Amino acid sequence: MASAHVRARAGAVVAGVGARSGASADEVLALLEQVLREAGLTAADVAALATLDARAGEPGVAGAAERWGLPVRAFGSEVLASVPVPHPSSAAEAATGTASVAEAAALAGAAELSGAGADAATAAPGGAGAELLVPKRKSRGVTCALARSLPFVANEESTGARLLSRGHGYTGGKAAFDPVPELRTPPTHHPTAAMYTHTHSDAHDLRHHGDAEVRDEKLIDLAVNVRTHTPPEWLRERIAASLAGLAAYPDGRAARAAVAERHDLPTRRVLLTSGAAEAFVLLARALPVRRPVVVHPQFTEPEAALRDAGHEVGRVLLREKDGFRLDPAAVPEDADLVVIGNPTNPTSVLHPAETIASLARPGRTLVVDEAFMDAVPGEREALAGRTDVPGLVVLRSLTKTWGLAGLRVGYVLAEPETVDALERAQPLWPVSTPALVAAEACMSRLALAEAEHAAHRIGVERAHLLAGLAEFDEVRAVAAAEGPFVLLRIERADAVRERLRALGFAVRRGDTFPGLDRNWLRLAVRDRTTTNRFLQALDQALLAAG
């Protein structure tokens, strides 16, 4: 480490800086000033800048330090890589060897100034460390974070990493984050901004779906939310074996019984359908609906089916500033059919089961699209299998987890009277023999265990994707994502999408979803290698789109 000497003292503020090659001193100082304002500090409060040793000589970092008269504390990548940070980035780690140069350098520099040495920020064996006053903030070419040194007391028992009472602080300590309960900041309640509207005409293309993004071109598919490498071999073999029985008419009794057993329901509460899409058509045409309402942004096929059946559809539009979360009070009391997805496509938000159940009313049909629920570990917040919610209709699909989009199979779980009404509207033998065999197979214990494992894997890969996206100042992702996809906002996302196509990646446009516009994109969660390649392409696309 090469740096000017700064006297060790508690409370010293260090600004950690990460800068791309070519970043100017003006850009570094502009972001530093922004971060200091956020902390209620000024340049006079900063004791030093800290960064990766390979970046210490960059004109932007060195020039900023010279203009403010500050020493630069430079750390090797091995030191910074060992510092636990609250906002790690795989892209930064791949490029520099540390998950966040700005946060790690700030913590290491502040810990060193406490008198304990930089290593105190990694394991804090004696309890010394540094608190992160402001986590990583970003501009196009610079990242910056602020940390403050803590008093060093030799052999004091370590409290580990903890959040500070200011709500965004972090104390460098043990590698595992361990928030201290008494210092946690309670979440702030934001009143809903959901808006109810009637629809008469619409500019949204409700019939546009992700598969249109990958037709006729060989692109890496992040547009369609079907799990990759599916169907698995055992399922393909079961489907192939069913072809020997194609001369006979389909018999859905075994598959229906398997679905019923899987959800601990009587068979009279189960209806097999040719995918969830058929179920939406049946609901629109078979039920005596007067005032249907769809909660958006959401899969558009329910509204399209209702319109095709001659219904005027009301919308409840959830807003980004509320995290796209549902407020039951936004749904009109006289709505006799309400449709909502959980987790919702495209926002990936998982609504609490009881919040959705509270929408139930006498005389109302409550339709919950749970097509992606099996991608949520433990299927928490699922309503499938519930019989205590009046008017509840749950839709499930085998398309996403099992890769059966071309086979068309799904099912409805509802009260027997509703199932009877929908079944009367179906044609004879609506589900093919291979699809019935697949449905039965996917209800087995081994299949459910495989789906659960896949759901956990998706969660890991989604976290990796979100961490990478957080590195881009131009990108704002819906952080509460719980499904196998992520929704993000980028200015001029339509231009970025076209540039990504030129770079070999297909992503789902967001402007066809009511409540969203051309500045939104949806990304399917993929494996780490694909995600890393995509993040590199996104960096290029953002630069090209300006």
N, C-alpha and C positions, 0 to 999 in steps of 0.2 A: 504493500500500500504506500503510495506516495502522496503526501499532503502536507500543508503547512500546519504548524503546531497550534492547537487550540486548547486552552486550559480546561481540564475536566471540571464540570460543575453540573449539579442537578438543575433541571428546568431549562437546559440549553435546547434551542429549537434548531433542527436540521432539516433542510429541504432535500429530499431525494429526487433526483432528476434522471429520466431516461430520454434519450434523444436519437432520432434517426439521423443517419448521415445526411448532411446538407441543411439540417435545422439551424436557423439563425439565432443569434443572441437575443434579438428582439422577440422572437417567438417564445424562447425559454423564459424571458423576463415577463412577458405578458401573462403566461400561464402561472408563473410564480406569484405575481401580483393578485391574480384571481384567487389562488389557493389561500394566500395570506388574508385577503378580505374575508373569505369564508370562515377563517379561524379567528377573525377579529384582531389580527396582528399586522405589523408593518415590516418593511425590509430591515429596520433597525433591530428587530427581534431575532433575526436569523443569525446563528453562529457560524454556519458552514453549509456548503452544498455537498452532497454525497452522490456518487454514481459508480458505475462499473468502470474498472480501470481502463478497459479498452475504449471507453467513451470520454474519459477525462480530458483528452486532448482535442475533442471535437470543438470546432470554432464556436458553436452555439453554447456549449457548457462553459468552456474556458472564457469566452467573451463575456457571458453573463456574470461569472464570478469576478472577473476583472472590473467590470463596470460597477458592481456593488461592493467591491473591496472585500470579497469573501474567499476563504481558503476552500479548496476542493479536496474532499476526503474520498479517495479512490479505493475500491475493494475488488479483490479478485472474484471471478465468477463462482469459485468453489465456496467462498464465504457467503456470498449472497444467495446461492442455491440452497444453503442450509438454514436460511432465515424463513420461518413460516409467515406467510402473508395471507390476508383475508380475501384478496381478489386475484388469485393466480390465473395466469394466461398460458395456455399451451403454445401459442404462437410466439410469445415473448421467450418462453423457455427454450423453444427450438432455436431461436435466433441468438440468444445471449447466454443460455445455460441457467438462467434464473427465471422464476415464474412471474416476477414483477420487479424490474430494476428500481423503479421509483420507491415502492413501499419497502422493499428489502434494504435498499441503501439508506433510506431515512431511518429505519429502525436500527440498522447496524451502526450508523454514524452517531445517533443519539445515545445508544447503549454504550458506545465507546466513550462518549463525553460524560457519561455518568460516573466514570472511573472504574467500571467493571470490565471494560474491553468489549470489542465488537462481538466476541463469541457469546456474550450474555444475551444477545438477541436471538441466538439459535436454540439454546437449551436452558439458559438462565439457571445454572446449577446453584448459584448462591442467592438467587432471588432478584438480581439486578436486571434491568431491561429498559424498555422505552415504550411510551405510549404513542400510538398513531393518532395525531390530532385530526388530520384530514386524509382520508384514503385517496388512492390514485385518481387523479383527474387527467384528462387527455385533451390535446389539440391534435391537429393533423400529424405533426411530426414529433411531439413532445409529450411525455408523461411527467407528473409531479405529485409528490405526497409530502406531508409534513409530519414529523415525529418530535417528541420532547423527551429528554432524558429523565429518568427517575432516580431518586436517591439510592446510592449503593450502600447496602448494609451487608458486610461479609457474613456468610453462613446463614442468612435469613431464609426461612422456609419459602420456597417459591409458590406464588399463587397461580402461576401458569398464565396462559393467554386469557384476556377478558375484555369485554366491551366496556367502554367508559360511559358515564352517565350522560355525556353530551350526545349520545345516540349513534355516533359514527366512529368513536375511538376504538383503538385496539392496542393491547399491550403485548409486546414481543416477549414471549416466554416459552412454554412448552410447545412442541410441534402440533399437538392437538388443540383445537380451539375449545375453550372451556368457559363460556360466559358466566359471570358471577351474577346470580339471580337478583341481588339487591341493587345492582348497577344497570340492569336491563332497562331500556326505555320502552314503555308500553306503546303498542301500536296506536297510531292516530286514526280515529274514525273519520272517514270522508263521506258526506252525504251523497247519495247516488245522483248521477246526472243522466240516468236512463231516460229516454224520450219515447213516447208512444206516437206512432203515426199510422194513418190509413194509407194504403197504396192503391192508386188507380192506374198509373203508368209508371214505368221504371226503366232507368238507363242501365241497370245492372243486368249482365248476361247470366241469368239464373241457370242456364243449361251448360255453362262452361265448367269443366272439371279438370283435375290435374292431368288426366291421361292425354288431354289435347296438347299439353306442353311437350310431350315426348314422341308424338306420332311422326313417322316418316323421317326422323333424324336420329343419329346415333349419339345421344347425349348421356352424360352421367345423370341419373334420375334422382333429383331431390324434390320433384313436384308431386309424386304420388306417394301416399302414406302406407303403402303395402310393405311389410317387412321383407328385407332382402333374403335371398337364399331359401325361398319357400316356393312351393310346399316342400316339407322335409321328405326324405326318401321313403320312410315308412308310410306316409300318407299317400304319396304317389303310387306306391304298390297297392294299397287298399283300393284306390280309385281305379287303377288299371284292372284289377281283378274283377271289379264290378261290371266291366264291359261284357263279360260272358253272359250276363243276365239282361241285356238290352232288349231281347225279344219280348220280355214280360213288361206289363205296365208297372210304373213305379208304385211301391208300397211304403208309405211313410210311417207306419206304426212304430217300427223299432227306433227310428231316428227321433220321433216325437217323444217316445218313452225315455230315451237317453237324455234329451234336453230337459224333460220334466225332472228326472232324477238329479241331474246336475244342479238344478236350482231348487230342489226339494219342493216341487209343485205337483199337483195332479195334472194329468195329461190334458184335461179339458181346458187348462189355462195356457196351453201352448199351441201356436200355429206356425208351421214351417212356411217360409216364403222364398221366392226366387230373388234372394238378396233383400237388403233393407229397402232398396228403392221400390220394390213391389209393395212393401208394407205401407209406404207413404201414399201410394196411389190408392190402395184399398181403404185406408183411413179417410182420404179425401172424398171417396165415392160411396162408401158404404154407411157412414155415420151421418145422422141428421144434424149437420153443423150449421149454425147461424152466424156466429162471430168468431172465426178462428184468428189466433194471434201466434206469430212466430217470434221467438227471442233471437235477435241478431247481434253481432255477426255470427253466422251459423251455416252449416251445410244447407245449400240452397234448394235441394230437391224437394223437401217438404212444402215450401212455399210454391214452387213450380207446380207440384201435383195438385195443390189446393186451387191454384188459379185455373189450371186446366179443367178442373171439375166445376168451374163457374163461380168460385167463392171470391169475395173481396177480402183480402188478407190484411190484418193489422200487424204492425211491427213494434216491438220494444227494442230500441237500439241502445246497447250497452256502450259505455264510453271508455276510452283508453285511460283517462285520468282517474277512473275508479277501478283500474285493473281489469276491465271487462267483467266485473263480478255482478251477479244478479242481485237486484233488490226486488223482492216479491211485490212490494207496494207499487212498482211501476207497471204491473200487469193489470189491465182493466178488469174490474170485478165481474162484468157481464160477459167476459170471454168464455165461450163454452168449449173451446179446444185450444190448448196451449202446447206449443212445441218448443223444446229446448234440448240441446246436446250436452252430454256430460261424460268425459271431458269434451269441451266444445271445440269443434272444428270451425274456424281455423285458429282460435285464440289459444288453444291448449289449456284453458283454465278449467280446473276441476272444482265444481261448485259443491258445497256441503249437501249431503243427501237430505238433511232435514230442511234446509232452505228450499230445495226443490219440492219436497213433499208438502211444504206449507202452501204451495200453490193449489193444492187440491180443494175443490169446492163441490157441493152437491150439484149435480147436473153438468159438471165439467169433465171433459176428457183431458187428462194430463199425459202428454206423449214425451217420453224421455229417450233420446237417441243415445244408446250406450255402445255404439259401434267400436269405440276405442277404449272401453272400460277394461278389457282384458290386457291392455298395455300398461295399466296402472298396478303396481305391486299390491297384492292383497285385495284388489278391486275395492279399495276403501271408497266410500261414498256411493256405492252401487245401490240401486233400488230394485234390481232384478231379484226376484224371489220374495219381495214384500207383498203381502196380501192385506195389509192394514191401511193402505192409502187408497181411498175411493177414487174410481175413475182412472187409475194408473194404467198406462200402456208403456211397456219397455220394449225397445227394439234392439236386437243384437245382430251382428254380422260376423261371418267367419272369413270375410275377405281380407282383412288387414293383417291379422296375426298369422294366418295360415296360407296366405298367398293364393286365394281362390277367387280372385276377381272375375276370371273367365268362366267359372263354374256356376256362379250365382246361387248363393245359399245364405239364408239368414232366418231369423225367427222373431215372433212376437210373443210377449208374455203379458196377459191381460185377464180381466174377469171373464168367466165363461160366456156371458152374454155378448161381450164385445168380440171374443174369438169367433163365436157362431156367426155374428153379423159379417165379419171380415171373410170368413171362410165361404159364406154364401156368394160373396162377390168374386171369389177366385174361379178361374177356369179349372176344369178337371186336370188332375196330375200336374200341378204347377211347378213341382220340383222334380228334377230328373233323378234317375236311379244313382248315377255317380255322385250327384250332390247329396243325396240322402245318405249314402254310404260315408261320405266325407263328414257330414254333420254328426253322425253316430260316432265315428272314430274320434272326432275332436272333443267329444264329451268324456272320453275315458280319463282315468286318473293319471295315466302317464302323459297324456296330451295336456291336461291341465297343469301338471308339474312343469312341462316344457314351456308352456305359455307364461307361467309365473317366472321362470328363470329368464325368459326373453324380456319380460317386463322390467326386471331388475337391471338387465344389461342395457336396455334402452335408457333407463334413468342415468346410468353412468355415462353413456355416450352423449345424452342430452346435456348433461352438466359440462362436458368437454366442449360441446358446440357453443353453449352460452358463454363460457369463459373466453373462447376465442372471439366471439362477436363483441364482447365487452371491450376488446382492445381497439375497436373502431369508434372514433368519436362521432362519426356520421350515422352510426347504427344504434337504434333503440329497440331492444327485444322485449317481449312480454316475459318478464322474469319468472312469473308464477307458473310457467309451463309445466304440465304434468303428463301430457300425451306424447306420442311418438313424432311430434312436429313442433316447430317453433314459429311464432309470428313476429315479424320485425318491421320497423318503420325506417325508411330511408328517403330523404328528399330525392325526388325524381327516380323512384325505384323502378319505374317502367324502363328508363334508359339503362339503369344498372342491370336489370333483367336481360335486356337485349345484349348487353356487353357480355354477360355471363354465358349466354347461349353461344356467342362467338368463341368463348374460351372453353366450351364443351360441357357446360352445366345447365340443366333445366331446373328452374324453380317455379313455384306456383304464384301467379299474379294474384294480388289481393283485391283489385278493384271490382271483381265480380261479386264480392260479398257485400250485402247491404250493411252500411255503417262504416265501410272502409273506402279508401280511394286509391289513386294510382301510386301513392307513396308507400304501399304495403306489399310485403312478400311473405310467403309461407315456405318454410324449409322442412323437409323430412329429415328425421334423425338417422344418421348413417354411422358406419364404423369409423374409428379414429383416423385411419389412413385416408378415407374419402373426405372426412371433415377437414383434415389438414390441407389437402389439395384444394378443397373448396375455399378455405379461408385465404389461401394464396391468390386464387382467382378473384375472390371478392376484393382483395386489396387492389389488384390491377383494375378491376371494373370500376371501383370508386374513383380511382385516379383518372381513368379515361372519361368517366361521366362528368367529371368536374364537380 
